[in-house]
């Protein structure tokens, strides 16, 4: 198995978890936090997707799916197009309302497909390429991909936990 295959498998598992968390939930459950001050499922999945879109587009040298495929307009959040949710305050989190799980999953799946297309062209040697010199040491492609995977896994896990809390509250 090549490194790109391992990465594709890891991103594929995130996709499975994202779908597992979102599918079957109505918008009011997706958009409401499990308790005051917590992030709702919709924000968590939107944020992990925005970060993946932003970071993969940057290293791939292409425009983000968010803007290039019109997802920013479809979501209509009233946030700057470059906003990924990083550092959001509660009022900004509250602006992320998805309207439907299909919209959220549509955006996630579009980003996932672009991610897989990028990974398909990688060689092991590509992972050593410096992609961000703003850190000491500079960030390589391999480290950036590991960072995206880590962020995605944390947030989809939080979303799954939130789903469990919300379902428990309903019963």
Backbone as a chain_set.jsonl record, in Angstrom:
{"seq": "XXXXXXXXXXXXXXXXXXXXXXXXXXXXXXXXXXXXXXXXXXXXXXXXXXXXXXXXXXXXXXXXXXXXXXXXXXXXXXXXXXXXXXXXXXXXXXXXXXXXXXXXXXXXXXXXXXXXXXXXXXXXXXXXXXXXXXXXXXXXXXXXXXXXXXXXXXXXXXXXXXXXXXXXXXX", "coords": {"N": [[0.851, -1.176, 0.0], [0.609, 2.154, -0.903], [1.684, 5.382, 0.357], [-0.138, 7.395, -0.392], [-2.414, 5.865, -0.645], [-2.899, 5.068, 1.969], [-3.455, 7.55, 3.108], [-5.762, 8.226, 1.62], [-7.471, 6.224, 2.536], [-7.672, 6.984, 5.249], [-8.906, 9.551, 5.022], [-11.236, 8.637, 3.85], [-12.41, 7.244, 5.931], [-13.072, 9.315, 7.622], [-15.034, 10.507, 6.058], [-17.016, 8.499, 6.172], [-17.695, 8.675, 8.889], [-18.621, 11.332, 9.06], [-20.923, 11.173, 7.461], [-22.353, 9.304, 8.968], [-22.878, 10.748, 11.288], [-24.437, 12.94, 10.394], [-26.557, 12.058, 8.685], [-30.042, 11.552, 8.561], [-30.781, 13.37, 10.501], [-32.863, 16.068, 11.423], [-32.931, 19.583, 10.416], [-33.292, 21.258, 12.731], [-32.173, 19.78, 14.791], [-29.567, 19.401, 13.868], [-28.674, 22.056, 13.891], [-28.848, 23.005, 16.49], [-27.177, 23.399, 19.576], [-25.994, 20.805, 21.817], [-26.028, 21.606, 24.407], [-26.029, 24.747, 26.17], [-23.515, 26.933, 24.997], [-22.046, 24.971, 23.74], [-20.813, 23.655, 20.619], [-22.896, 23.267, 17.769], [-23.824, 20.35, 15.805], [-24.009, 20.957, 13.058], [-22.287, 23.189, 12.818], [-19.824, 22.053, 13.613], [-19.351, 20.066, 11.618], [-19.463, 21.644, 9.309], [-17.276, 23.348, 9.847], [-15.058, 21.511, 9.998], [-15.075, 20.681, 7.4], [-14.667, 23.073, 6.022], [-12.045, 23.687, 6.878], [-10.621, 21.491, 5.84], [-11.135, 21.887, 3.096], [-9.965, 24.452, 2.7], [-7.225, 23.991, 3.42], [-6.416, 21.819, 1.777], [-6.932, 22.839, -0.77], [-5.075, 24.922, -0.768], [-2.534, 23.579, -0.658], [-2.752, 22.159, -2.972], [-2.802, 24.079, -4.846], [-5.106, 25.289, -5.909], [-8.394, 26.793, -6.292], [-10.682, 27.062, -3.549], [-13.309, 24.702, -3.012], [-15.533, 25.726, -1.779], [-15.879, 28.33, -2.778], [-15.399, 28.073, -5.561], [-17.287, 26.252, -6.497], [-19.656, 27.303, -5.731], [-20.678, 26.89, -3.134], [-20.56, 28.624, -0.94], [-22.462, 30.562, -1.572], [-24.766, 28.953, -1.66], [-25.001, 28.134, 0.99], [-25.253, 30.616, 2.249], [-24.407, 32.122, 4.59], [-23.602, 34.624, 5.419], [-21.038, 35.177, 6.192], [-17.542, 36.04, 5.792], [-16.076, 34.927, 2.711], [-13.662, 33.586, 3.002], [-13.729, 32.564, 5.534], [-13.24, 30.023, 7.864], [-14.195, 29.192, 10.206], [-12.386, 29.048, 12.224], [-11.497, 30.147, 15.403], [-14.001, 31.173, 15.939], [-16.444, 33.084, 17.609], [-19.253, 32.778, 19.899], [-21.495, 34.111, 18.664], [-20.823, 34.039, 15.982], [-20.667, 31.293, 15.519], [-23.343, 30.725, 15.843], [-24.39, 31.702, 13.48], [-24.025, 29.787, 11.59], [-26.094, 27.917, 10.084], [-27.598, 25.218, 8.605], [-29.877, 24.375, 7.22], [-30.414, 21.945, 5.882], [-29.398, 18.516, 6.128], [-28.586, 17.42, 3.753], [-27.476, 19.529, 2.274], [-25.199, 20.12, 3.802], [-23.83, 17.645, 3.681], [-23.523, 17.476, 0.933], [-21.69, 19.531, 0.381], [-19.538, 18.595, 1.975], [-18.982, 16.132, 0.652], [-18.213, 17.044, -1.894], [-15.831, 18.372, -1.286], [-14.419, 16.211, -0.272], [-14.119, 14.607, -2.575], [-12.411, 16.249, -4.123], [-10.233, 16.217, -2.459], [-9.472, 13.484, -2.544], [-8.8, 13.341, -5.262], [-6.565, 15.002, -5.321], [-4.841, 13.577, -3.594], [-4.447, 11.265, -5.099], [-2.54, 11.878, -6.977], [-0.168, 12.076, -5.613], [3.237, 11.388, -4.64], [5.483, 9.547, -2.515], [7.72, 11.148, -2.076], [6.688, 13.707, -2.418], [5.613, 14.402, 0.007], [7.527, 15.59, 1.558], [7.743, 18.153, 0.687], [7.92, 21.601, 1.34], [5.277, 23.466, 2.548], [4.449, 25.576, 4.043], [6.051, 28.206, 5.307], [5.79, 29.723, 7.549], [6.138, 28.722, 10.045], [8.267, 27.28, 12.581], [9.817, 24.39, 12.909], [9.556, 24.763, 9.278], [6.464, 23.833, 7.676], [5.777, 20.724, 6.26], [4.238, 19.055, 3.433], [3.357, 16.505, 4.21], [3.104, 16.815, 7.0], [1.143, 18.819, 7.06], [-1.049, 17.46, 5.932], [-1.403, 15.49, 7.887], [-2.15, 17.148, 9.974], [-4.622, 18.151, 9.044], [-6.094, 15.763, 8.969], [-6.066, 15.127, 11.723], [-7.47, 17.334, 12.818], [-9.957, 17.038, 11.521], [-10.749, 14.495, 12.494], [-10.985, 15.018, 15.246], [-13.096, 16.904, 15.27], [-15.241, 15.55, 13.989], [-15.593, 13.53, 15.792], [-16.417, 15.019, 18.019], [-18.835, 15.922, 16.978], [-20.219, 13.502, 16.732], [-20.434, 12.808, 19.405], [-22.028, 14.951, 20.278], [-24.34, 14.361, 18.821], [-25.114, 11.98, 20.095], [-25.678, 12.982, 22.682], [-27.839, 14.676, 22.086], [-29.703, 12.837, 21.076], [-30.106, 11.281, 23.317], [-31.289, 13.115, 25.01], [-33.725, 13.399, 23.771], [-35.022, 11.051, 24.328]], "CA": [[0.0, 0.0, 0.0], [1.362, 3.402, -0.975], [1.299, 6.416, 1.315], [-1.366, 8.059, -0.85], [-3.525, 4.954, -0.369], [-3.159, 5.158, 3.41], [-4.124, 8.838, 3.309], [-7.106, 8.127, 1.066], [-8.227, 5.397, 3.475], [-7.944, 7.801, 6.436], [-9.936, 10.528, 4.672], [-12.463, 7.887, 3.613], [-13.027, 6.93, 7.227], [-13.693, 10.556, 8.09], [-16.279, 10.642, 5.292], [-17.99, 7.576, 6.755], [-18.131, 9.217, 10.178], [-19.418, 12.535, 8.793], [-22.245, 10.723, 7.014], [-23.002, 8.645, 10.095], [-23.325, 11.774, 12.224], [-25.398, 13.889, 9.813], [-27.714, 11.441, 8.024], [-31.249, 11.291, 9.331], [-31.091, 14.411, 11.481], [-33.532, 17.253, 10.88], [-32.156, 20.812, 10.598], [-33.324, 21.811, 14.086], [-31.223, 19.011, 15.606], [-28.232, 19.732, 13.366], [-28.306, 23.445, 14.148], [-28.922, 23.362, 17.9], [-26.136, 22.772, 20.4], [-26.518, 19.853, 22.791], [-26.241, 22.409, 25.616], [-25.552, 26.106, 25.993], [-22.074, 27.126, 24.886], [-21.423, 23.913, 22.941], [-20.971, 23.814, 19.176], [-23.84, 22.339, 17.155], [-23.314, 19.408, 14.805], [-23.851, 21.636, 11.766], [-21.069, 24.003, 12.839], [-18.659, 21.165, 13.687], [-19.118, 19.439, 10.317], [-19.131, 22.741, 8.393], [-15.919, 23.795, 10.165], [-14.053, 20.528, 9.586], [-15.071, 20.683, 5.937], [-14.023, 24.314, 5.589], [-10.603, 23.566, 7.114], [-10.099, 20.559, 4.843], [-11.212, 22.575, 1.81], [-8.96, 25.516, 2.711], [-5.853, 23.474, 3.476], [-6.117, 21.001, 0.598], [-6.869, 23.76, -1.914], [-3.811, 25.655, -0.683], [-1.397, 22.739, -1.042], [-2.976, 21.695, -4.349], [-2.687, 25.23, -5.73], [-6.375, 25.515, -6.599], [-9.399, 27.535, -5.534], [-11.491, 26.236, -2.659], [-14.619, 24.238, -3.467], [-16.485, 26.636, -1.151], [-16.15, 29.442, -3.686], [-15.369, 27.688, -6.976], [-18.484, 25.486, -6.844], [-20.843, 28.026, -5.275], [-21.212, 26.453, -1.843], [-20.724, 29.786, -0.063], [-23.762, 31.15, -1.911], [-25.84, 28.021, -1.288], [-25.162, 28.171, 2.442], [-25.74, 31.952, 2.573], [-24.191, 32.338, 6.018], [-23.26, 35.999, 5.746], [-19.67, 35.222, 6.703], [-16.59, 36.227, 4.699], [-15.848, 33.699, 1.934], [-12.464, 32.884, 3.471], [-13.958, 32.128, 6.911], [-13.262, 28.573, 8.065], [-14.709, 28.921, 11.543], [-11.309, 29.094, 13.223], [-11.601, 31.253, 16.338], [-15.352, 31.72, 15.997], [-17.108, 33.429, 18.863], [-20.594, 32.185, 19.881], [-22.408, 34.733, 17.701], [-20.451, 33.554, 14.649], [-21.102, 29.89, 15.48], [-24.799, 30.743, 15.695], [-24.742, 32.041, 12.095], [-23.89, 28.601, 10.742], [-27.323, 27.134, 10.057], [-27.464, 24.541, 7.317], [-31.14, 24.178, 6.509], [-30.625, 20.51, 5.645], [-28.214, 17.664, 6.145], [-28.162, 17.193, 2.37], [-26.588, 20.633, 1.905], [-23.956, 19.916, 4.534], [-23.157, 16.472, 3.123], [-23.144, 17.801, -0.442], [-20.427, 20.28, 0.44], [-18.487, 17.705, 2.456], [-18.637, 15.164, -0.391], [-17.485, 17.753, -2.952], [-14.467, 18.573, -0.771], [-13.806, 14.881, -0.182], [-13.721, 14.199, -3.928], [-11.222, 17.038, -4.497], [-9.137, 15.707, -1.621], [-9.035, 12.212, -3.119], [-8.14, 13.624, -6.544], [-5.235, 15.518, -4.997], [-4.033, 12.489, -3.035], [-4.155, 10.277, -6.145], [-1.357, 12.292, -7.72], [0.992, 12.219, -4.728], [4.281, 10.383, -4.44], [6.034, 9.656, -1.163], [8.634, 12.288, -2.054], [5.922, 14.958, -2.323], [5.271, 14.697, 1.392], [8.596, 16.401, 2.143], [7.683, 19.517, 0.14], [7.551, 22.646, 2.289], [4.052, 24.131, 2.109], [4.195, 26.746, 4.892], [7.298, 28.636, 5.967], [5.457, 30.593, 8.675], [6.353, 27.968, 11.277], [9.633, 26.819, 12.801], [10.308, 24.263, 11.532], [8.549, 24.923, 8.228], [5.506, 22.725, 7.581], [5.816, 19.935, 5.034], [2.945, 18.562, 2.978], [2.978, 15.379, 5.066], [2.658, 17.348, 8.294], [-0.122, 19.527, 6.839], [-2.099, 16.45, 5.759], [-1.639, 14.898, 9.208], [-2.867, 18.162, 10.73], [-6.009, 18.156, 8.57], [-6.699, 14.525, 9.462], [-6.249, 15.26, 13.163], [-8.547, 18.295, 13.041], [-11.2, 16.413, 11.067], [-11.123, 13.424, 13.418], [-11.443, 15.615, 16.497], [-14.392, 17.546, 15.12], [-16.298, 14.575, 13.714], [-15.827, 12.865, 17.078], [-17.245, 15.928, 18.814], [-20.175, 15.919, 16.385], [-20.841, 12.224, 17.097], [-20.774, 12.922, 20.829], [-23.175, 15.858, 20.353], [-25.513, 13.608, 18.341], [-25.508, 11.082, 21.178], [-26.305, 13.764, 23.747], [-29.136, 15.136, 21.611], [-30.609, 11.694, 20.996], [-30.412, 10.868, 24.684], [-32.215, 14.113, 25.554], [-35.032, 13.177, 23.148], [-35.685, 9.825, 24.823]], "C": [[0.895, 1.236, 0.0], [0.852, 4.39, 0.074], [0.003, 7.091, 0.894], [-2.588, 7.187, -0.6], [-3.905, 4.972, 1.117], [-3.905, 6.461, 3.717], [-5.556, 8.812, 2.789], [-8.001, 7.293, 1.981], [-8.611, 6.207, 4.712], [-9.022, 8.849, 6.143], [-11.271, 9.844, 4.385], [-13.179, 7.533, 4.906], [-13.686, 8.166, 7.829], [-15.021, 10.75, 7.37], [-17.368, 9.743, 5.871], [-18.563, 8.13, 8.061], [-18.993, 10.464, 9.997], [-20.827, 12.123, 8.374], [-23.022, 10.087, 8.158], [-23.581, 9.661, 11.079], [-24.494, 12.582, 11.66], [-26.675, 13.223, 9.307], [-28.855, 11.186, 9.005], [-31.614, 12.346, 10.353], [-31.793, 15.589, 10.81], [-32.698, 18.511, 11.183], [-32.157, 21.354, 12.026], [-32.384, 21.052, 15.02], [-29.793, 19.325, 15.167], [-27.76, 21.096, 13.854], [-28.327, 23.845, 15.616], [-27.839, 22.657, 18.706], [-26.744, 21.809, 21.416], [-26.723, 20.495, 24.163], [-25.644, 23.784, 25.368], [-24.031, 26.193, 25.961], [-21.356, 26.07, 24.075], [-21.663, 24.192, 21.457], [-21.972, 22.805, 18.633], [-23.171, 21.433, 16.118], [-23.062, 20.113, 13.484], [-22.57, 22.464, 11.736], [-19.837, 23.108, 12.826], [-18.332, 20.554, 12.322], [-18.781, 20.501, 9.271], [-17.68, 23.168, 8.597], [-14.864, 22.785, 9.705], [-13.951, 20.47, 8.069], [-14.393, 21.927, 5.397], [-12.507, 24.236, 5.76], [-9.984, 22.629, 6.087], [-10.062, 21.222, 3.468], [-10.105, 23.619, 1.687], [-7.547, 24.949, 2.598], [-5.485, 22.645, 2.243], [-6.031, 21.879, -0.642], [-5.535, 24.495, -1.934], [-2.642, 24.801, -1.161], [-1.522, 22.216, -2.468], [-2.857, 22.842, -5.357], [-3.953, 25.499, -6.535], [-7.309, 26.311, -5.698], [-10.192, 26.558, -4.662], [-12.828, 25.876, -3.316], [-15.708, 25.194, -2.961], [-16.875, 27.779, -2.084], [-16.252, 28.987, -5.142], [-16.624, 26.943, -7.417], [-19.763, 26.089, -6.257], [-21.421, 27.622, -3.937], [-21.412, 27.618, -0.89], [-22.073, 30.438, -0.308], [-24.917, 30.248, -1.481], [-26.093, 28.029, 0.215], [-25.701, 29.528, 2.891], [-25.584, 32.331, 4.035], [-23.914, 33.789, 6.4], [-21.905, 36.146, 6.407], [-18.726, 35.487, 5.53], [-16.286, 34.892, 4.012], [-14.65, 32.904, 2.437], [-12.612, 32.322, 4.888], [-14.039, 30.604, 6.975], [-13.854, 28.19, 9.417], [-13.654, 28.973, 12.622], [-11.458, 30.337, 14.091], [-12.985, 31.868, 16.453], [-15.803, 31.974, 17.432], [-18.543, 32.876, 18.775], [-21.552, 32.81, 18.863], [-22.096, 34.298, 16.272], [-20.862, 32.09, 14.478], [-22.605, 29.834, 15.211], [-25.244, 31.078, 14.273], [-24.7, 30.829, 11.173], [-25.113, 27.709, 10.952], [-27.408, 26.523, 8.673], [-28.764, 24.354, 6.552], [-31.432, 22.724, 6.189], [-29.295, 19.763, 5.721], [-27.688, 17.415, 4.747], [-27.203, 18.283, 1.893], [-25.217, 20.432, 2.535], [-23.161, 18.751, 3.953], [-22.741, 16.704, 1.673], [-21.83, 18.545, -0.486], [-19.296, 19.373, 0.902], [-18.033, 16.749, 1.341], [-17.868, 15.815, -1.538], [-16.031, 17.996, -2.533], [-13.733, 17.242, -0.707], [-13.31, 14.411, -1.559], [-12.478, 14.963, -4.4], [-10.003, 16.58, -3.702], [-8.591, 14.41, -2.202], [-8.313, 12.415, -4.445], [-6.727, 14.155, -6.309], [-4.327, 14.392, -4.498], [-3.61, 11.49, -4.103], [-2.891, 10.615, -6.915], [-0.091, 12.399, -6.892], [1.977, 11.064, -4.842], [4.787, 10.549, -3.018], [6.958, 10.863, -1.042], [7.925, 13.627, -1.934], [5.661, 15.365, -0.885], [6.329, 15.543, 2.098], [8.591, 17.845, 1.647], [7.222, 20.491, 1.219], [6.331, 23.38, 1.736], [3.738, 25.382, 2.925], [5.469, 27.082, 5.664], [7.041, 29.551, 7.155], [5.645, 29.921, 10.028], [7.813, 27.581, 11.373], [9.551, 25.495, 13.544], [9.181, 24.486, 10.518], [7.706, 23.649, 8.083], [5.632, 22.04, 6.223], [4.388, 19.522, 4.646], [2.464, 17.417, 3.861], [2.444, 15.838, 6.414], [1.322, 18.066, 8.142], [-1.267, 18.533, 6.683], [-2.426, 15.77, 7.083], [-2.43, 15.865, 10.086], [-4.35, 18.205, 10.341], [-6.732, 16.908, 9.077], [-6.998, 14.613, 10.954], [-7.42, 16.184, 13.483], [-9.897, 17.68, 12.671], [-11.667, 15.34, 12.05], [-11.637, 13.97, 14.745], [-12.859, 16.166, 16.35], [-15.512, 16.561, 14.779], [-16.594, 13.76, 14.974], [-16.688, 13.717, 18.002], [-18.683, 15.929, 18.302], [-20.915, 14.622, 16.742], [-21.265, 12.244, 18.568], [-22.007, 13.814, 21.005], [-24.443, 15.145, 19.895], [-26.022, 12.679, 19.433], [-26.196, 11.816, 22.309], [-27.703, 14.213, 23.328], [-30.149, 13.994, 21.529], [-31.017, 11.212, 22.39], [-31.433, 11.819, 25.318], [-33.631, 13.924, 25.006], [-35.774, 11.984, 23.75], [-36.09, 9.93, 26.271]], "O": [[1.82, 1.347, 0.804], [-0.251, 4.253, 0.603], [-0.866, 7.337, 1.731], [-3.68, 7.704, -0.369], [-5.083, 4.9, 1.469], [-4.863, 6.47, 4.49], [-6.465, 9.321, 3.446], [-9.169, 7.629, 2.176], [-9.75, 6.129, 5.174], [-9.952, 9.016, 6.933], [-12.327, 10.418, 4.651], [-14.408, 7.524, 4.963], [-14.734, 8.071, 8.469], [-16.02, 11.113, 7.991], [-18.508, 10.174, 6.043], [-19.768, 8.058, 8.301], [-19.986, 10.636, 10.703], [-21.811, 12.666, 8.878], [-24.225, 10.313, 8.293], [-24.658, 9.446, 11.636], [-25.445, 12.875, 12.385], [-27.764, 13.769, 9.483], [-28.659, 10.681, 10.11], [-32.65, 12.236, 11.01], [-31.365, 16.052, 9.753], [-31.865, 18.506, 12.09], [-31.135, 21.857, 12.491], [-31.851, 21.643, 15.959], [-28.909, 19.494, 16.006], [-26.589, 21.272, 14.19], [-27.863, 24.933, 15.955], [-27.611, 21.459, 18.537], [-27.891, 21.987, 21.829], [-27.493, 19.993, 24.982], [-24.839, 23.959, 24.453], [-23.347, 25.6, 26.795], [-20.181, 26.238, 23.746], [-22.611, 24.887, 21.094], [-21.919, 21.626, 18.984], [-22.084, 21.732, 15.624], [-22.027, 19.901, 12.853], [-21.844, 22.446, 10.741], [-18.89, 23.386, 12.09], [-17.17, 20.526, 11.916], [-17.906, 20.283, 8.433], [-16.938, 23.331, 7.628], [-13.875, 23.173, 9.083], [-12.874, 20.239, 7.519], [-13.634, 21.857, 4.431], [-11.763, 24.672, 4.882], [-8.935, 22.937, 5.521], [-9.061, 21.124, 2.758], [-9.393, 23.661, 0.684], [-6.765, 25.395, 1.758], [-4.374, 22.756, 1.725], [-5.149, 21.684, -1.478], [-4.934, 24.671, -2.994], [-1.843, 25.251, -1.982], [-0.522, 21.871, -3.099], [-2.817, 22.613, -6.566], [-3.884, 25.889, -7.7], [-7.054, 26.482, -4.506], [-10.348, 25.385, -5.002], [-13.392, 26.662, -4.077], [-16.694, 25.434, -3.657], [-18.046, 28.15, -2.173], [-17.11, 29.473, -5.878], [-16.99, 26.997, -8.591], [-20.822, 25.462, -6.282], [-22.557, 27.983, -3.63], [-22.355, 27.601, -0.099], [-22.757, 30.826, 0.639], [-25.935, 30.736, -0.991], [-27.235, 27.943, 0.666], [-26.516, 29.593, 3.811], [-26.533, 32.812, 4.655], [-23.984, 34.145, 7.576], [-21.651, 37.128, 7.103], [-19.074, 35.19, 4.387], [-16.245, 33.85, 4.666], [-14.623, 31.68, 2.312], [-11.697, 31.666, 5.385], [-14.804, 29.978, 6.241], [-13.995, 27.008, 9.731], [-13.978, 28.946, 13.809], [-11.537, 31.453, 13.576], [-13.137, 32.96, 17.001], [-15.564, 31.17, 18.333], [-19.0, 32.54, 17.683], [-22.347, 32.092, 18.258], [-23.0, 34.198, 15.442], [-21.347, 31.696, 13.417], [-23.076, 28.996, 14.442], [-26.374, 30.764, 13.898], [-25.283, 30.853, 10.089], [-25.159, 26.876, 11.857], [-27.303, 27.233, 7.673], [-28.736, 24.19, 5.333], [-32.59, 22.309, 6.222], [-28.23, 20.304, 5.422], [-26.487, 17.221, 4.559], [-26.234, 17.996, 1.19], [-24.194, 20.563, 1.864], [-21.951, 18.861, 3.755], [-21.716, 16.184, 1.232], [-20.956, 18.23, -1.293], [-18.219, 19.368, 0.306], [-16.834, 16.58, 1.118], [-16.963, 15.197, -2.099], [-15.113, 17.842, -3.339], [-12.554, 17.161, -1.052], [-12.206, 13.88, -1.677], [-11.589, 14.372, -5.014], [-8.884, 16.56, -4.214], [-7.377, 14.254, -2.337], [-7.324, 11.737, -4.724], [-5.798, 13.79, -7.03], [-3.182, 14.273, -4.932], [-2.52, 10.924, -4.019], [-2.238, 9.72, -7.453], [0.957, 12.774, -7.415], [1.599, 9.922, -5.103], [4.547, 11.578, -2.386], [6.972, 11.528, -0.006], [8.494, 14.583, -1.407], [5.505, 16.55, -0.593], [6.045, 16.15, 3.131], [9.36, 18.67, 2.14], [6.248, 20.231, 1.924], [6.345, 23.856, 0.601], [2.865, 26.164, 2.55], [5.898, 26.342, 6.549], [7.987, 30.104, 7.716], [5.332, 30.518, 11.058], [8.521, 27.554, 10.367], [9.235, 25.495, 14.734], [8.001, 24.406, 10.861], [8.18, 22.541, 8.335], [5.598, 22.689, 5.177], [3.459, 19.633, 5.445], [1.288, 17.365, 4.222], [1.448, 15.31, 6.908], [0.455, 17.937, 9.006], [-2.344, 18.74, 7.242], [-3.592, 15.501, 7.371], [-3.29, 15.439, 10.857], [-5.223, 18.286, 11.205], [-7.86, 16.997, 9.562], [-8.075, 14.212, 11.395], [-8.263, 15.859, 14.319], [-10.863, 17.791, 13.426], [-12.847, 15.284, 12.398], [-12.604, 13.452, 15.304], [-13.717, 15.926, 17.199], [-16.636, 16.736, 15.249], [-17.734, 13.347, 15.19], [-17.577, 13.206, 18.683], [-19.631, 15.936, 19.087], [-22.113, 14.652, 17.025], [-22.337, 11.75, 18.919], [-22.913, 13.49, 21.772], [-25.5, 15.302, 20.506], [-27.227, 12.599, 19.671], [-27.193, 11.332, 22.846], [-28.645, 14.139, 24.118], [-31.317, 14.17, 21.874], [-32.154, 10.786, 22.598], [-32.319, 11.395, 26.06], [-34.612, 14.243, 25.676], [-37.001, 11.913, 23.691], [-36.654, 8.986, 26.824]]}, "num_chains": 1, "name": "protein.A"}
